[in-house]
Amino acid sequence: MNEKMVSEWRDARNIKWGLEIPREFYCDQPYIVVTERGEWVCVMTTGQGVEGERGQHVVSTISRDRGQTWSELIDIEPADGPEASWVMPLLVPGGRIYAFYTYNTDNRQDVISDSGELISRVDTLGDLMFKYSDDDGRTWSAERYKVPIRSMAIDRNNPYGGEPQFFWGVGKPIIHQGAVYMGLAKVGSFGEGFMASSEGIFMKSDNIVNERDASRIKWETLPDGEFGIRAPHGRVADEHNPAGLSDGSLYCTFRTVEGHNGQAYSRDGGHTWTTSQYAEYSPGGRRIKHPRAANFVRKFSNGKFILWFHNHGKDNRATPSLAYQDRNPVWMCGGVEKDGFIHWSQPEIVLYDDDPAIRVSYPDFIEDGGKYYISETQKTIARIHELDGALLEAMWGQHDSGAAERTQRGLLYEADAAALAGEPTALPKLPSLQNGGSFTVELWLLAGSRSAAGPLLDTRGADGKGIAASLTARGTLRLTMNDGRSESSWESDEGLLLPNRWHHAAIIVDGGPHIMTMVIDGELCDGGTQRQFGWGRFSPELRDVNGGELAVIGGAQTVTVGALRLYDRYLLTSEAVGNYRSGR
């Protein structure tokens, strides 16, 4: 890669290349509606301090060029009033924009925690208020209106007996079968992890779409009864996010501290919901892994879905504050509806930051002019990114079981069993891992016994520089990379490579986020029950990992390599799935 190419290389998934949205200092939940005149109206929570400090309030800003430039911030609520937070926009036919937010109506200065101590953060209590704009976000109604939230057991059990209520909301309300549904999380108490207990509800209005008199808008709190949508096992179920299905059902996903996001379905307009369970890639299938972070579902105009999540998880019920970590990179699945359920694809990395400690979250998804965009925030910078439509189509395409096309783009080397006799072989050079260089090693392999172990591919020279793929005695696939200065390695999940059976493996080395992933028989490794992460980071300092002039392919008596392909780029997970199906 020459100097000119290095200086111009940009990975669109890196959030630093996004278009910034104006803010004060802290900024959260940048959500966007597209008006009839084609302008983008973004609402967000912002403030001069950090999250939860005095002066936190809600604002709007307008872009006439799809996020390239923005207007000055417009107050929906001023910074010198009570805390106004977690604003969610709704655009209804006719062009009116509603902005819903949590408002500290009584201007409380502190609140009792579950330990009996007073805490000063007061942005998650009070009343659900809204204002509206009839001029595309340029001005907002002088009067604010209250959405009455029905009191439930979790409210009456809070330290104040439900006055005030503790709650907040994320995402955008949806319009489903002529009614509006807006997700909220009721909080039972504040403590470790701030919201120590929570459960989800939906506010429903069946007349807001057409009613012009804001004082006449009707609201209903769902589900029926004394309890909201709870976590499968723990005390924390936050940030319920809804989507409507074509058969009239509702689906919601929410975060927990149990290492998985939760899900539930309603078949009666939100009045009752299925028993909460961990989200699954398909009904009865593998569970999706996720920490305590936003996991949003969105239905696009084509009737298909996406799920934003972080693809790792650990049970943090004993240490809930730790569950907020590791929101980088961002992964997404593509969903399709089958028999009243959403089936999710294997995931892809969509966004990342170079610093693993940076947290990327609270997205919105925008369709405009046949293109897709994402907004996101890392709490002090909010940005807009154009999504690659081909990436979405690839995820949705995984659900077409008849699609089994082997990708040829970037193919450096290919050999079948007849050419793989364990003799030294000259292989083409792999890209340097500096400046975004990537590669993929793809294998078909057969282990003769459960404890079989041995080399599959070894390009290392006498100095150790090169790559080596091997099967370990634990039945895992291991890749080691050495640039002569340092070494990085990662292994697949245990229990996937069974003896006396052919397996397909794609080892994907992605030089953008510096992450290694492994796709075994069409499924991306996620750590299983043994570990929190199924994907691993390698050092950003790792450089050229090309080894000696000759490589050894196979050669172990207990392990057979049936085919080998090398690519000079990272394959999408979707491409690895397609290659597996094409050879199966």
ABEGO torsion letter per residue (X at the ends): XBAAAAAABBBAABAAABBBBBBBBBBBGBBBBBBAAGBBBBBBBBEABBBGBBGBBBBBBBBAAGGABBBBBBBABBAABBBBBGBBBBBBBGGBBBBBBBBBAAGBABBBBAAGBBBABAAABEBBBBBBBAAGGABBBABBBBBBBBBBAAAAABAAGGOBBBBBBBEBBBBBGGBBBBBBBBBABBBBGGBABBBBBBBBBAAAAABABAAABBBBBOBBEABBBBBAABABBBGBBBBBBAAGBBBBBBBBAAGBBBBBBBAAGGABBBBBBBBBABBGBBBBBBBBBBBBBBBBAAGBBBBBBAGBBBBAAABAAAAABGAOBBBBBBBBBBGGBBBBBBBBBABBBABAABBBBGBBBBBBGGBBBBBBBAGABBBBBBBBAAAAAAAAAAABAABBBBBABGBABBBBAAABAGBBBBBBBBBBABGGBBBBBBBBBBBABAABBEBABBABBAAGBEBBBBBBAAGBBBBBBBAGABBBBBBBBBGABBBGBBBBBBBBBBAAAGBBBBBBGGBBBAGEAABABABBBBBAABBBABBBABBBBEGBAABBBABBBBBABBBBAAAAAAAAAAAX
